[in-house]
Amino acid sequence: MTDPADLTFRHHTDVEEVRRLLLDIHAEVRGDFGLMSDPFYHVDRFNERLTGYASRPGWEAVIGYQEHTPVGYAFAVPLGENTGWWSAMRDPLPEEYVRETGTRTLALNEILVREPWRGAHGAGAARRIHEELLSGRTEERVTLLVNPQRADGRLKAVYESWGYKEIGQQQPFPDSPVFAAMMRDPLKAPTGA
């Protein structure tokens, strides 16, 4: 078993410092789950989305390492005032709930962990990377999208155990899955969550 207590973290705000590493981990992890034949998960499409996310103010990535080996990453960006994030909701949410200021909501765009650090033998590596990313953030809340069909709903259940609640469904790209939109409010998880 790997020990997540041994993880160290590096924060990045310049995507070019870590682009190749993010693309490589994406291909490895999505390949582990047999998703690389789906055009939505193809490396080129992911790279396009990564470029879009990283071009927005406040983008940040955290990469976890055990010794000098990259374990996984998470990256996020605040939702700007004119965000299109909420426009893909299947059922619209109240206007006040989706009103963004650029500092209200952090969108967790991606979190991936390599196989040796996943599941029970990873003992919390994904959560440690996730919480490290959120630890320095000042937004009020954090949102993410998860495919509720993946892993028979277990992945969604993991996010729920981290304090997220489903707020609806959305399909942000014509060829993307229909995702469960989840929110954790406040940004920091309650003690013991």
N, C-alpha and C positions, 0 to 999 in steps of 0.2 A: 504494500500500500504506500502511496505517496503521502507525504505529510504537508498539508497546506500551510502549516505554521512556518515551513521553510521557504515560502514564496517571498520574492522581492518584487517590487513594482517599478515600472518606469512610465511616466506620464509624457504624452506627446501632444502638441498642438499643431505641428507641421506634418501633414500626411506624407510628404515626400520622404521624411526620415524613416517611415515604417511601412510605406505602401507595399513593397515587395513581400515583407513578412506577413502582412495582413492577407494579401492575395494567396500566399502559399498556405497559410493556416486555413483559410476559407476552402481552398481546393482539397486539402487533406481531410478536413472534418466533414464537409459536404459529401466528399467522395466516400467516406466511411459509411454514410447513410444512404448511398446510392442515388444522390440527388444531382450529380454532375451532368446527367443526360437531360435534365429538365432545363430548358433555355433560361428560365428565370434565375437559376442558380449558377449558370455558366460564369466562368471567371471574368470574361469581358463585361457581362451585364453587371456583375457585382462591382467591378472596377468603376463602371459608369456611376452607379449609385454612390459608391465611396467618394468619388470626385465631387458629386453634388452635395453630399452631407458635409464633407470637409471644407467646402467653399463658403460655408455659412459661419458667421461670427460665433465664437464660443465652442467650436468643435474640439473635442478632446478624446484621446484614446489612452487606455491603460493596458499595458502588456504585463502579464505575470510571468516570472521566471523562477525556475528551481535550479539553483546554481547558475549556469549560463544557458540553460535550455528553456526556450519559450514554451510556456504551458498553454497559454490562450490569451484572449484579448476581449475587451469591451470598448465600444466607442459610442459617443452620444453628442447631441447638439441641442441647444435651446431652440424652442419653437419661436420664430419671429412673429411680429405683429400681423404680417400678411401670409402666414403659413397656409399651405394647402393640406396639412396633416389631417384636419378634421373633415375635409370635403368628401372623403371617400367612405365616410361612415354609412352603413346600410340604413340605419335609422338615425336621423339627425339628433344631436344632443342640444340641450338648452344653450342659447347664445351666450349667456353669462359663463357657462361651464367651459366653452371653447374659446372664449376671448383670451387672446395671447398678447403679451407685452414684450416678449423677448427675454424676460427674466422669470416668468411664471412657471413654465413647464419645460422639463428636460425630456427629450425623446431619446430613449435608449435604442439605437439603431441596430446594434449587433452585439452579441456575446457568444463566443465560441471557445471551447476548451478541447484540447487534443486528447486522444483516447486514453493514454495512461493516467490522465488526471480527471476522467469523467466517472460519474456514478459513485458507487460505494467505495471503490478503491481510490477514488480521487478525494474523498472525504472533505468536500466543501471548497475545492479550488475555484469553481465557477462563482460561488457566493462571495468568496474573498476578493476576487477580481471585481465583481459587481460593486461590492461595498467600498472598495478602494476608489473606484471611479466616482461614486457618489459622495465620498467623504469630503472632498474639497469644493463641492458644488453649492451654490447659493439659491438655486431655484426652489420654489415652494413644493413641487411635486414632480414625479417622473412617470412617463408613459412608455409602453412598449407594445409591440405586436407579436403574437405567437400563433403558430398554426395549431389549432386545438386538436387536429387529427394526428399530429406527429407523436410517435411513441404512445399511442393509445391514450392520449391526454395526460401522460405523466409529466411532460415538459411544462404544460400549463399549471399542473398541480405544484410543481417546484416553485414557479413564480408566485402562486398563491401563498405558499409557505413563507415566502420572503415579504409578504405584506401587500401584494398586488391584488386588485379586484377587477373582474371583467366589467367593462362599461358599454360594450357593444361589439359590433363586428364591422370590419372594413376590408376592402380590396383596393389597395393603393395603386396597383398597376394592372393593366388588362390581363397580363399573363401570370399574375401572382396568385397565390392561394388566397382564400378568404381567411383573414386572420381574426383572432379574438383581440380586441383592443383592451389593454389593461392599464390601470392607473394605481400608483402608490402615492397616497396623500396622507401625511406629509412625505417629503423626499426621504427623510431618514426613517428607517424601520423602527417600530417600537422595540424596546428592550425585550429580548426573549423571542422575537418573531423569527 
